[in-house]
Structure formats: C-alpha cells, structure tokens
Amino acid sequence: MPCRNNDPELWFAEQTAQVEQAKALCRECPLMAGCLAGALERQEPWGVWGGEVFIGGVVVPTKRGRGRPRKHPVV
C-alpha cells in the first residue's frame, strides 16, 4: 500500500504537486475503492483518500494552494 510505504505527510500536503503525487500513488493501490468508500462514509475532513482529495468532508477536483488565487492562470 503506497500510503504505508511512503511518507504519510504526502497524503496531507499543502502543495498541489505533492497532492497530485499522492493521488497517482493511490491509483496503483489495490485497496483504493475501499479506502475511498470508507473516507466518504467517515466524511474525512481533509487529505487524499482513495485517490481523491477531501476538503471539509467532501471530494473536490483539486486542492488549491495557500494564499490568494492568481488573477491570470499560469500557462
């Protein structure tokens, strides 16, 4: 299981690149579906669970970094 074989902080990171790395590692895990189902049932407050990002107990498409959003997207 990737979450047991890597730094656990990766699944609770603030930086988008690290969050995406955790999600990618989850996709290789045979327990991904059960992990996601359990996190949904518990309404996990935050982190990457079953390859998805949770914030406030719900799945969000991406985790926004700290600070104000950019006025113009970076290409």
PyMOL Python script that loads the backbone (N, CA, C, O; Angstrom):
from pymol import cmd

cmd.read_pdbstr("""\
ATOM      1  N   MET A   1       0.842  -1.173   0.000  1.00  0.00           N
ATOM      2  CA  MET A   1       0.000   0.000   0.000  1.00  0.00           C
ATOM      3  C   MET A   1       0.892   1.243   0.000  1.00  0.00           C
ATOM      4  O   MET A   1       1.740   1.403   0.878  1.00  0.00           O
ATOM      5  N   PRO A   2       0.703   2.102  -0.967  1.00  0.00           N
ATOM      6  CA  PRO A   2       1.553   3.290  -1.074  1.00  0.00           C
ATOM      7  C   PRO A   2       1.515   4.189   0.159  1.00  0.00           C
ATOM      8  O   PRO A   2       2.536   4.769   0.528  1.00  0.00           O
ATOM      9  N   CYS A   3       0.361   4.311   0.797  1.00  0.00           N
ATOM     10  CA  CYS A   3       0.264   5.209   1.955  1.00  0.00           C
ATOM     11  C   CYS A   3       1.032   4.672   3.161  1.00  0.00           C
ATOM     12  O   CYS A   3       1.337   5.423   4.088  1.00  0.00           O
ATOM     13  N   ARG A   4       1.339   3.399   3.154  1.00  0.00           N
ATOM     14  CA  ARG A   4       2.121   2.814   4.252  1.00  0.00           C
ATOM     15  C   ARG A   4       3.601   2.732   3.914  1.00  0.00           C
ATOM     16  O   ARG A   4       4.439   2.607   4.807  1.00  0.00           O
ATOM     17  N   ASN A   5       3.925   2.803   2.623  1.00  0.00           N
ATOM     18  CA  ASN A   5       5.311   2.662   2.194  1.00  0.00           C
ATOM     19  C   ASN A   5       5.980   3.994   1.863  1.00  0.00           C
ATOM     20  O   ASN A   5       7.168   4.022   1.539  1.00  0.00           O
ATOM     21  N   ASN A   6       5.243   5.088   1.938  1.00  0.00           N
ATOM     22  CA  ASN A   6       5.770   6.425   1.656  1.00  0.00           C
ATOM     23  C   ASN A   6       5.508   7.323   2.855  1.00  0.00           C
ATOM     24  O   ASN A   6       4.848   6.923   3.815  1.00  0.00           O
ATOM     25  N   ASP A   7       6.026   8.523   2.790  1.00  0.00           N
ATOM     26  CA  ASP A   7       5.831   9.495   3.864  1.00  0.00           C
ATOM     27  C   ASP A   7       4.339   9.811   4.006  1.00  0.00           C
ATOM     28  O   ASP A   7       3.733  10.308   3.057  1.00  0.00           O
ATOM     29  N   PRO A   8       3.730   9.536   5.164  1.00  0.00           N
ATOM     30  CA  PRO A   8       2.302   9.785   5.339  1.00  0.00           C
ATOM     31  C   PRO A   8       1.915  11.252   5.153  1.00  0.00           C
ATOM     32  O   PRO A   8       0.770  11.555   4.818  1.00  0.00           O
ATOM     33  N   GLU A   9       2.853  12.151   5.366  1.00  0.00           N
ATOM     34  CA  GLU A   9       2.566  13.581   5.197  1.00  0.00           C
ATOM     35  C   GLU A   9       2.196  13.925   3.755  1.00  0.00           C
ATOM     36  O   GLU A   9       1.532  14.930   3.503  1.00  0.00           O
ATOM     37  N   LEU A  10       2.626  13.087   2.809  1.00  0.00           N
ATOM     38  CA  LEU A  10       2.327  13.323   1.402  1.00  0.00           C
ATOM     39  C   LEU A  10       0.820  13.369   1.166  1.00  0.00           C
ATOM     40  O   LEU A  10       0.355  14.128   0.316  1.00  0.00           O
ATOM     41  N   TRP A  11       0.051  12.570   1.903  1.00  0.00           N
ATOM     42  CA  TRP A  11      -1.397  12.500   1.722  1.00  0.00           C
ATOM     43  C   TRP A  11      -2.126  13.667   2.385  1.00  0.00           C
ATOM     44  O   TRP A  11      -3.345  13.788   2.261  1.00  0.00           O
ATOM     45  N   PHE A  12      -1.394  14.514   3.081  1.00  0.00           N
ATOM     46  CA  PHE A  12      -1.976  15.681   3.741  1.00  0.00           C
ATOM     47  C   PHE A  12      -1.195  16.942   3.388  1.00  0.00           C
ATOM     48  O   PHE A  12      -1.184  17.908   4.152  1.00  0.00           O
ATOM     49  N   ALA A  13      -0.543  16.928   2.232  1.00  0.00           N
ATOM     50  CA  ALA A  13       0.325  18.031   1.801  1.00  0.00           C
ATOM     51  C   ALA A  13      -0.488  19.267   1.419  1.00  0.00           C
ATOM     52  O   ALA A  13      -1.677  19.176   1.115  1.00  0.00           O
ATOM     53  N   GLU A  14       0.163  20.396   1.440  1.00  0.00           N
ATOM     54  CA  GLU A  14      -0.445  21.659   1.015  1.00  0.00           C
ATOM     55  C   GLU A  14      -0.138  21.964  -0.453  1.00  0.00           C
ATOM     56  O   GLU A  14      -0.942  22.604  -1.132  1.00  0.00           O
ATOM     57  N   GLN A  15       1.010  21.515  -0.943  1.00  0.00           N
ATOM     58  CA  GLN A  15       1.429  21.825  -2.305  1.00  0.00           C
ATOM     59  C   GLN A  15       0.712  20.918  -3.302  1.00  0.00           C
ATOM     60  O   GLN A  15       0.612  19.706  -3.110  1.00  0.00           O
ATOM     61  N   THR A  16       0.217  21.544  -4.375  1.00  0.00           N
ATOM     62  CA  THR A  16      -0.542  20.822  -5.391  1.00  0.00           C
ATOM     63  C   THR A  16       0.247  19.659  -5.983  1.00  0.00           C
ATOM     64  O   THR A  16      -0.316  18.584  -6.189  1.00  0.00           O
ATOM     65  N   ALA A  17       1.526  19.847  -6.257  1.00  0.00           N
ATOM     66  CA  ALA A  17       2.339  18.793  -6.863  1.00  0.00           C
ATOM     67  C   ALA A  17       2.399  17.560  -5.952  1.00  0.00           C
ATOM     68  O   ALA A  17       2.327  16.429  -6.434  1.00  0.00           O
ATOM     69  N   GLN A  18       2.529  17.775  -4.657  1.00  0.00           N
ATOM     70  CA  GLN A  18       2.584  16.652  -3.720  1.00  0.00           C
ATOM     71  C   GLN A  18       1.226  15.959  -3.617  1.00  0.00           C
ATOM     72  O   GLN A  18       1.161  14.734  -3.525  1.00  0.00           O
ATOM     73  N   VAL A  19       0.157  16.728  -3.634  1.00  0.00           N
ATOM     74  CA  VAL A  19      -1.190  16.151  -3.597  1.00  0.00           C
ATOM     75  C   VAL A  19      -1.406  15.282  -4.835  1.00  0.00           C
ATOM     76  O   VAL A  19      -1.935  14.174  -4.735  1.00  0.00           O
ATOM     77  N   GLU A  20      -1.001  15.782  -5.991  1.00  0.00           N
ATOM     78  CA  GLU A  20      -1.147  15.012  -7.229  1.00  0.00           C
ATOM     79  C   GLU A  20      -0.286  13.748  -7.200  1.00  0.00           C
ATOM     80  O   GLU A  20      -0.680  12.719  -7.748  1.00  0.00           O
ATOM     81  N   GLN A  21       0.882  13.821  -6.566  1.00  0.00           N
ATOM     82  CA  GLN A  21       1.731  12.643  -6.424  1.00  0.00           C
ATOM     83  C   GLN A  21       1.035  11.592  -5.560  1.00  0.00           C
ATOM     84  O   GLN A  21       1.061  10.406  -5.889  1.00  0.00           O
ATOM     85  N   ALA A  22       0.419  12.014  -4.466  1.00  0.00           N
ATOM     86  CA  ALA A  22      -0.309  11.085  -3.595  1.00  0.00           C
ATOM     87  C   ALA A  22      -1.465  10.445  -4.350  1.00  0.00           C
ATOM     88  O   ALA A  22      -1.685   9.238  -4.241  1.00  0.00           O
ATOM     89  N   LYS A  23      -2.207  11.242  -5.116  1.00  0.00           N
ATOM     90  CA  LYS A  23      -3.320  10.703  -5.903  1.00  0.00           C
ATOM     91  C   LYS A  23      -2.823   9.660  -6.902  1.00  0.00           C
ATOM     92  O   LYS A  23      -3.460   8.623  -7.083  1.00  0.00           O
ATOM     93  N   ALA A  24      -1.702   9.926  -7.543  1.00  0.00           N
ATOM     94  CA  ALA A  24      -1.140   8.988  -8.521  1.00  0.00           C
ATOM     95  C   ALA A  24      -0.717   7.687  -7.845  1.00  0.00           C
ATOM     96  O   ALA A  24      -0.929   6.607  -8.397  1.00  0.00           O
ATOM     97  N   LEU A  25      -0.123   7.779  -6.660  1.00  0.00           N
ATOM     98  CA  LEU A  25       0.267   6.582  -5.930  1.00  0.00           C
ATOM     99  C   LEU A  25      -0.966   5.771  -5.521  1.00  0.00           C
ATOM    100  O   LEU A  25      -0.927   4.541  -5.527  1.00  0.00           O
ATOM    101  N   CYS A  26      -2.046   6.446  -5.170  1.00  0.00           N
ATOM    102  CA  CYS A  26      -3.286   5.753  -4.790  1.00  0.00           C
ATOM    103  C   CYS A  26      -3.833   4.921  -5.951  1.00  0.00           C
ATOM    104  O   CYS A  26      -4.365   3.831  -5.742  1.00  0.00           O
ATOM    105  N   ARG A  27      -3.702   5.432  -7.157  1.00  0.00           N
ATOM    106  CA  ARG A  27      -4.248   4.730  -8.318  1.00  0.00           C
ATOM    107  C   ARG A  27      -3.602   3.361  -8.524  1.00  0.00           C
ATOM    108  O   ARG A  27      -4.169   2.512  -9.211  1.00  0.00           O
ATOM    109  N   GLU A  28      -2.444   3.141  -7.948  1.00  0.00           N
ATOM    110  CA  GLU A  28      -1.748   1.858  -8.059  1.00  0.00           C
ATOM    111  C   GLU A  28      -2.111   0.899  -6.921  1.00  0.00           C
ATOM    112  O   GLU A  28      -1.656  -0.245  -6.911  1.00  0.00           O
ATOM    113  N   CYS A  29      -2.914   1.349  -5.977  1.00  0.00           N
ATOM    114  CA  CYS A  29      -3.207   0.569  -4.778  1.00  0.00           C
ATOM    115  C   CYS A  29      -4.440  -0.318  -4.980  1.00  0.00           C
ATOM    116  O   CYS A  29      -5.471   0.151  -5.462  1.00  0.00           O
ATOM    117  N   PRO A  30      -4.333  -1.597  -4.610  1.00  0.00           N
ATOM    118  CA  PRO A  30      -5.483  -2.498  -4.748  1.00  0.00           C
ATOM    119  C   PRO A  30      -6.616  -2.189  -3.765  1.00  0.00           C
ATOM    120  O   PRO A  30      -7.725  -2.696  -3.935  1.00  0.00           O
ATOM    121  N   LEU A  31      -6.365  -1.383  -2.760  1.00  0.00           N
ATOM    122  CA  LEU A  31      -7.381  -1.044  -1.762  1.00  0.00           C
ATOM    123  C   LEU A  31      -8.047   0.303  -2.028  1.00  0.00           C
ATOM    124  O   LEU A  31      -8.785   0.807  -1.181  1.00  0.00           O
ATOM    125  N   MET A  32      -7.792   0.891  -3.201  1.00  0.00           N
ATOM    126  CA  MET A  32      -8.265   2.243  -3.494  1.00  0.00           C
ATOM    127  C   MET A  32      -9.782   2.388  -3.317  1.00  0.00           C
ATOM    128  O   MET A  32     -10.226   3.332  -2.662  1.00  0.00           O
ATOM    129  N   ALA A  33     -10.574   1.495  -3.872  1.00  0.00           N
ATOM    130  CA  ALA A  33     -12.037   1.623  -3.809  1.00  0.00           C
ATOM    131  C   ALA A  33     -12.534   1.563  -2.364  1.00  0.00           C
ATOM    132  O   ALA A  33     -13.391   2.357  -1.976  1.00  0.00           O
ATOM    133  N   GLY A  34     -12.011   0.638  -1.568  1.00  0.00           N
ATOM    134  CA  GLY A  34     -12.418   0.532  -0.172  1.00  0.00           C
ATOM    135  C   GLY A  34     -11.988   1.732   0.647  1.00  0.00           C
ATOM    136  O   GLY A  34     -12.713   2.186   1.532  1.00  0.00           O
ATOM    137  N   CYS A  35     -10.815   2.238   0.349  1.00  0.00           N
ATOM    138  CA  CYS A  35     -10.303   3.427   1.042  1.00  0.00           C
ATOM    139  C   CYS A  35     -11.211   4.622   0.767  1.00  0.00           C
ATOM    140  O   CYS A  35     -11.566   5.364   1.683  1.00  0.00           O
ATOM    141  N   LEU A  36     -11.581   4.802  -0.494  1.00  0.00           N
ATOM    142  CA  LEU A  36     -12.456   5.912  -0.869  1.00  0.00           C
ATOM    143  C   LEU A  36     -13.830   5.758  -0.219  1.00  0.00           C
ATOM    144  O   LEU A  36     -14.375   6.727   0.309  1.00  0.00           O
ATOM    145  N   ALA A  37     -14.386   4.565  -0.253  1.00  0.00           N
ATOM    146  CA  ALA A  37     -15.705   4.325   0.344  1.00  0.00           C
ATOM    147  C   ALA A  37     -15.692   4.636   1.843  1.00  0.00           C
ATOM    148  O   ALA A  37     -16.617   5.263   2.360  1.00  0.00           O
ATOM    149  N   GLY A  38     -14.643   4.197   2.533  1.00  0.00           N
ATOM    150  CA  GLY A  38     -14.534   4.461   3.963  1.00  0.00           C
ATOM    151  C   GLY A  38     -14.400   5.943   4.257  1.00  0.00           C
ATOM    152  O   GLY A  38     -15.003   6.451   5.202  1.00  0.00           O
ATOM    153  N   ALA A  39     -13.614   6.636   3.449  1.00  0.00           N
ATOM    154  CA  ALA A  39     -13.421   8.077   3.650  1.00  0.00           C
ATOM    155  C   ALA A  39     -14.721   8.830   3.421  1.00  0.00           C
ATOM    156  O   ALA A  39     -15.022   9.778   4.147  1.00  0.00           O
ATOM    157  N   LEU A  40     -15.494   8.425   2.424  1.00  0.00           N
ATOM    158  CA  LEU A  40     -16.790   9.061   2.167  1.00  0.00           C
ATOM    159  C   LEU A  40     -17.746   8.819   3.332  1.00  0.00           C
ATOM    160  O   LEU A  40     -18.466   9.722   3.759  1.00  0.00           O
ATOM    161  N   GLU A  41     -17.741   7.602   3.833  1.00  0.00           N
ATOM    162  CA  GLU A  41     -18.622   7.251   4.954  1.00  0.00           C
ATOM    163  C   GLU A  41     -18.257   8.045   6.207  1.00  0.00           C
ATOM    164  O   GLU A  41     -19.139   8.502   6.935  1.00  0.00           O
ATOM    165  N   ARG A  42     -16.966   8.207   6.456  1.00  0.00           N
ATOM    166  CA  ARG A  42     -16.491   8.941   7.638  1.00  0.00           C
ATOM    167  C   ARG A  42     -16.491  10.442   7.429  1.00  0.00           C
ATOM    168  O   ARG A  42     -16.306  11.204   8.378  1.00  0.00           O
ATOM    169  N   GLN A  43     -16.698  10.874   6.190  1.00  0.00           N
ATOM    170  CA  GLN A  43     -16.602  12.290   5.815  1.00  0.00           C
ATOM    171  C   GLN A  43     -15.272  12.872   6.293  1.00  0.00           C
ATOM    172  O   GLN A  43     -15.226  13.850   7.039  1.00  0.00           O
ATOM    173  N   GLU A  44     -14.178  12.225   5.828  1.00  0.00           N
ATOM    174  CA  GLU A  44     -12.838  12.670   6.205  1.00  0.00           C
ATOM    175  C   GLU A  44     -12.710  14.180   5.989  1.00  0.00           C
ATOM    176  O   GLU A  44     -13.098  14.687   4.936  1.00  0.00           O
ATOM    177  N   PRO A  45     -12.178  14.893   6.964  1.00  0.00           N
ATOM    178  CA  PRO A  45     -12.119  16.349   6.845  1.00  0.00           C
ATOM    179  C   PRO A  45     -11.125  16.866   5.810  1.00  0.00           C
ATOM    180  O   PRO A  45     -11.330  17.935   5.235  1.00  0.00           O
ATOM    181  N   TRP A  46     -10.049  16.115   5.569  1.00  0.00           N
ATOM    182  CA  TRP A  46      -9.074  16.579   4.578  1.00  0.00           C
ATOM    183  C   TRP A  46      -8.086  15.474   4.265  1.00  0.00           C
ATOM    184  O   TRP A  46      -7.980  14.480   4.983  1.00  0.00           O
ATOM    185  N   GLY A  47      -7.364  15.676   3.168  1.00  0.00           N
ATOM    186  CA  GLY A  47      -6.346  14.711   2.767  1.00  0.00           C
ATOM    187  C   GLY A  47      -6.727  13.983   1.493  1.00  0.00           C
ATOM    188  O   GLY A  47      -7.802  14.194   0.933  1.00  0.00           O
ATOM    189  N   VAL A  48      -5.823  13.121   1.047  1.00  0.00           N
ATOM    190  CA  VAL A  48      -6.053  12.290  -0.131  1.00  0.00           C
ATOM    191  C   VAL A  48      -6.442  10.907   0.372  1.00  0.00           C
ATOM    192  O   VAL A  48      -5.703  10.274   1.127  1.00  0.00           O
ATOM    193  N   TRP A  49      -7.604  10.452  -0.053  1.00  0.00           N
ATOM    194  CA  TRP A  49      -8.135   9.150   0.341  1.00  0.00           C
ATOM    195  C   TRP A  49      -8.666   8.468  -0.900  1.00  0.00           C
ATOM    196  O   TRP A  49      -9.489   9.047  -1.610  1.00  0.00           O
ATOM    197  N   GLY A  50      -8.222   7.258  -1.183  1.00  0.00           N
ATOM    198  CA  GLY A  50      -8.722   6.518  -2.336  1.00  0.00           C
ATOM    199  C   GLY A  50      -8.526   7.246  -3.649  1.00  0.00           C
ATOM    200  O   GLY A  50      -9.332   7.103  -4.568  1.00  0.00           O
ATOM    201  N   GLY A  51      -7.462   8.025  -3.743  1.00  0.00           N
ATOM    202  CA  GLY A  51      -7.152   8.728  -4.978  1.00  0.00           C
ATOM    203  C   GLY A  51      -7.928  10.012  -5.188  1.00  0.00           C
ATOM    204  O   GLY A  51      -7.857  10.607  -6.264  1.00  0.00           O
ATOM    205  N   GLU A  52      -8.667  10.449  -4.183  1.00  0.00           N
ATOM    206  CA  GLU A  52      -9.451  11.683  -4.280  1.00  0.00           C
ATOM    207  C   GLU A  52      -9.031  12.651  -3.179  1.00  0.00           C
ATOM    208  O   GLU A  52      -8.525  12.238  -2.135  1.00  0.00           O
ATOM    209  N   VAL A  53      -9.246  13.942  -3.423  1.00  0.00           N
ATOM    210  CA  VAL A  53      -8.909  14.979  -2.452  1.00  0.00           C
ATOM    211  C   VAL A  53     -10.157  15.337  -1.649  1.00  0.00           C
ATOM    212  O   VAL A  53     -11.208  15.635  -2.216  1.00  0.00           O
ATOM    213  N   PHE A  54     -10.029  15.305  -0.335  1.00  0.00           N
ATOM    214  CA  PHE A  54     -11.122  15.678   0.552  1.00  0.00           C
ATOM    215  C   PHE A  54     -10.806  17.004   1.216  1.00  0.00           C
ATOM    216  O   PHE A  54      -9.701  17.216   1.714  1.00  0.00           O
ATOM    217  N   ILE A  55     -11.782  17.890   1.220  1.00  0.00           N
ATOM    218  CA  ILE A  55     -11.700  19.134   1.973  1.00  0.00           C
ATOM    219  C   ILE A  55     -13.070  19.344   2.608  1.00  0.00           C
ATOM    220  O   ILE A  55     -14.085  19.378   1.912  1.00  0.00           O
ATOM    221  N   GLY A  56     -13.094  19.481   3.900  1.00  0.00           N
ATOM    222  CA  GLY A  56     -14.349  19.684   4.602  1.00  0.00           C
ATOM    223  C   GLY A  56     -15.304  18.504   4.494  1.00  0.00           C
ATOM    224  O   GLY A  56     -16.521  18.689   4.533  1.00  0.00           O
ATOM    225  N   GLY A  57     -14.770  17.295   4.359  1.00  0.00           N
ATOM    226  CA  GLY A  57     -15.595  16.106   4.318  1.00  0.00           C
ATOM    227  C   GLY A  57     -16.181  15.754   2.968  1.00  0.00           C
ATOM    228  O   GLY A  57     -16.944  14.794   2.855  1.00  0.00           O
ATOM    229  N   VAL A  58     -15.833  16.521   1.934  1.00  0.00           N
ATOM    230  CA  VAL A  58     -16.345  16.227   0.592  1.00  0.00           C
ATOM    231  C   VAL A  58     -15.193  16.150  -0.406  1.00  0.00           C
ATOM    232  O   VAL A  58     -14.130  16.730  -0.187  1.00  0.00           O
ATOM    233  N   VAL A  59     -15.415  15.429  -1.501  1.00  0.00           N
ATOM    234  CA  VAL A  59     -14.408  15.293  -2.552  1.00  0.00           C
ATOM    235  C   VAL A  59     -14.408  16.571  -3.392  1.00  0.00           C
ATOM    236  O   VAL A  59     -15.461  17.073  -3.785  1.00  0.00           O
ATOM    237  N   VAL A  60     -13.219  17.079  -3.656  1.00  0.00           N
ATOM    238  CA  VAL A  60     -13.054  18.244  -4.531  1.00  0.00           C
ATOM    239  C   VAL A  60     -12.129  17.842  -5.681  1.00  0.00           C
ATOM    240  O   VAL A  60     -11.277  16.970  -5.512  1.00  0.00           O
ATOM    241  N   PRO A  61     -12.294  18.479  -6.861  1.00  0.00           N
ATOM    242  CA  PRO A  61     -11.471  18.078  -8.004  1.00  0.00           C
ATOM    243  C   PRO A  61      -9.982  18.357  -7.823  1.00  0.00           C
ATOM    244  O   PRO A  61      -9.150  17.545  -8.229  1.00  0.00           O
ATOM    245  N   THR A  62      -9.638  19.483  -7.225  1.00  0.00           N
ATOM    246  CA  THR A  62      -8.229  19.826  -6.995  1.00  0.00           C
ATOM    247  C   THR A  62      -8.121  20.600  -5.694  1.00  0.00           C
ATOM    248  O   THR A  62      -9.083  21.215  -5.234  1.00  0.00           O
ATOM    249  N   LYS A  63      -6.948  20.557  -5.119  1.00  0.00           N
ATOM    250  CA  LYS A  63      -6.698  21.328  -3.904  1.00  0.00           C
ATOM    251  C   LYS A  63      -5.989  22.610  -4.298  1.00  0.00           C
ATOM    252  O   LYS A  63      -4.939  22.586  -4.939  1.00  0.00           O
ATOM    253  N   ARG A  64      -6.570  23.711  -3.909  1.00  0.00           N
ATOM    254  CA  ARG A  64      -5.972  25.000  -4.193  1.00  0.00           C
ATOM    255  C   ARG A  64      -4.895  25.282  -3.160  1.00  0.00           C
ATOM    256  O   ARG A  64      -5.068  24.992  -1.977  1.00  0.00           O
ATOM    257  N   GLY A  65      -3.792  25.841  -3.607  1.00  0.00           N
ATOM    258  CA  GLY A  65      -2.697  26.174  -2.706  1.00  0.00           C
ATOM    259  C   GLY A  65      -3.065  27.305  -1.768  1.00  0.00           C
ATOM    260  O   GLY A  65      -4.113  27.935  -1.914  1.00  0.00           O
ATOM    261  N   ARG A  66      -2.213  27.551  -0.822  1.00  0.00           N
ATOM    262  CA  ARG A  66      -2.433  28.643   0.127  1.00  0.00           C
ATOM    263  C   ARG A  66      -2.328  29.991  -0.561  1.00  0.00           C
ATOM    264  O   ARG A  66      -1.711  30.121  -1.618  1.00  0.00           O
ATOM    265  N   GLY A  67      -2.935  30.976   0.047  1.00  0.00           N
ATOM    266  CA  GLY A  67      -2.858  32.339  -0.472  1.00  0.00           C
ATOM    267  C   GLY A  67      -3.982  32.652  -1.442  1.00  0.00           C
ATOM    268  O   GLY A  67      -4.872  31.838  -1.690  1.00  0.00           O
ATOM    269  N   ARG A  68      -3.912  33.841  -1.972  1.00  0.00           N
ATOM    270  CA  ARG A  68      -4.932  34.283  -2.912  1.00  0.00           C
ATOM    271  C   ARG A  68      -4.733  33.624  -4.272  1.00  0.00           C
ATOM    272  O   ARG A  68      -3.603  33.379  -4.693  1.00  0.00           O
ATOM    273  N   PRO A  69      -5.833  33.341  -4.950  1.00  0.00           N
ATOM    274  CA  PRO A  69      -5.685  32.777  -6.303  1.00  0.00           C
ATOM    275  C   PRO A  69      -5.105  33.808  -7.249  1.00  0.00           C
ATOM    276  O   PRO A  69      -5.267  35.011  -7.042  1.00  0.00           O
ATOM    277  N   ARG A  70      -4.433  33.343  -8.283  1.00  0.00           N
ATOM    278  CA  ARG A  70      -3.863  34.237  -9.284  1.00  0.00           C
ATOM    279  C   ARG A  70      -4.980  34.889 -10.098  1.00  0.00           C
ATOM    280  O   ARG A  70      -6.021  34.279 -10.343  1.00  0.00           O
ATOM    281  N   LYS A  71      -4.753  36.127 -10.509  1.00  0.00           N
ATOM    282  CA  LYS A  71      -5.734  36.803 -11.354  1.00  0.00           C
ATOM    283  C   LYS A  71      -5.722  36.232 -12.762  1.00  0.00           C
ATOM    284  O   LYS A  71      -6.748  36.193 -13.441  1.00  0.00           O
ATOM    285  N   HIS A  72      -4.550  35.792 -13.187  1.00  0.00           N
ATOM    286  CA  HIS A  72      -4.403  35.232 -14.534  1.00  0.00           C
ATOM    287  C   HIS A  72      -3.796  33.840 -14.388  1.00  0.00           C
ATOM    288  O   HIS A  72      -2.757  33.687 -13.748  1.00  0.00           O
ATOM    289  N   PRO A  73      -4.430  32.822 -14.974  1.00  0.00           N
ATOM    290  CA  PRO A  73      -3.894  31.456 -14.847  1.00  0.00           C
ATOM    291  C   PRO A  73      -2.501  31.332 -15.451  1.00  0.00           C
ATOM    292  O   PRO A  73      -2.171  31.993 -16.435  1.00  0.00           O
ATOM    293  N   VAL A  74      -1.708  30.485 -14.852  1.00  0.00           N
ATOM    294  CA  VAL A  74      -0.355  30.215 -15.361  1.00  0.00           C
ATOM    295  C   VAL A  74      -0.487  29.191 -16.477  1.00  0.00           C
ATOM    296  O   VAL A  74      -1.144  28.163 -16.313  1.00  0.00           O
ATOM    297  N   VAL A  75       0.139  29.475 -17.611  1.00  0.00           N
ATOM    298  CA  VAL A  75       0.055  28.570 -18.754  1.00  0.00           C
ATOM    299  C   VAL A  75       1.279  27.695 -18.815  1.00  0.00           C
ATOM    300  O   VAL A  75       1.399  26.861 -19.712  1.00  0.00           O
TER     301      VAL A  75
END
""", "prot")
cmd.dss("prot")
cmd.show_as("cartoon", "prot")
cmd.util.cbc("prot")
cmd.orient("prot")
